[in-house]
């Protein structure tokens, strides 16, 4: 969940690049980091949908929307939809990750 909210505040690519050394260091310290890679992937992917700046694709889509239709999307309108569109699939993915945890190396 931390990766999701971090990805909502920052671009998801930047967040993942910053957290890769952290997950690698935990693995080097003897912690099973295999599930952490999946949690980071899911958190960054789905969390990036929460805000406009969370993903580069969001910024491109907003630019296309304004250029083609002239419609200006506000942060408030985006966040109402983005919270549902980001947190609901993240919750499902995290539950599935927990179910598969015993099967991971």
NORQUI-V765484 format. One record per residue. N is the residue number from 0. RES is the residue in three letters. SS is DSSP state (alpha for helix, beta for strand, coil for the rest). Layout:
n	res	ss
N	RES	SS
N	RES	SS
//
This chain:
n	res	ss
0	UNK	coil
1	UNK	alpha
2	UNK	alpha
3	UNK	alpha
4	UNK	alpha
5	UNK	alpha
6	UNK	alpha
7	UNK	alpha
8	UNK	alpha
9	UNK	coil
10	UNK	coil
11	UNK	alpha
12	UNK	alpha
13	UNK	alpha
14	UNK	alpha
15	UNK	alpha
16	UNK	alpha
17	UNK	alpha
18	UNK	alpha
19	UNK	alpha
20	UNK	alpha
21	UNK	alpha
22	UNK	alpha
23	UNK	alpha
24	UNK	alpha
25	UNK	alpha
26	UNK	alpha
27	UNK	alpha
28	UNK	coil
29	UNK	coil
30	UNK	coil
31	UNK	coil
32	UNK	coil
33	UNK	alpha
34	UNK	alpha
35	UNK	alpha
36	UNK	alpha
37	UNK	alpha
38	UNK	alpha
39	UNK	alpha
40	UNK	alpha
41	UNK	alpha
42	UNK	alpha
43	UNK	alpha
44	UNK	alpha
45	UNK	alpha
46	UNK	alpha
47	UNK	coil
48	UNK	coil
49	UNK	coil
50	UNK	coil
51	UNK	alpha
52	UNK	alpha
53	UNK	alpha
54	UNK	coil
55	UNK	alpha
56	UNK	alpha
57	UNK	alpha
58	UNK	alpha
59	UNK	alpha
60	UNK	alpha
61	UNK	alpha
62	UNK	alpha
63	UNK	alpha
64	UNK	alpha
65	UNK	alpha
66	UNK	alpha
67	UNK	alpha
68	UNK	alpha
69	UNK	coil
70	UNK	coil
71	UNK	coil
72	UNK	coil
73	UNK	coil
74	UNK	alpha
75	UNK	alpha
76	UNK	alpha
77	UNK	alpha
78	UNK	alpha
79	UNK	alpha
80	UNK	alpha
81	UNK	alpha
82	UNK	alpha
83	UNK	alpha
84	UNK	alpha
85	UNK	alpha
86	UNK	alpha
87	UNK	alpha
88	UNK	alpha
89	UNK	alpha
90	UNK	alpha
91	UNK	alpha
92	UNK	alpha
93	UNK	alpha
94	UNK	alpha
95	UNK	alpha
96	UNK	alpha
97	UNK	alpha
98	UNK	alpha
99	UNK	alpha
100	UNK	alpha
101	UNK	alpha
102	UNK	alpha
103	UNK	coil
104	UNK	coil
//
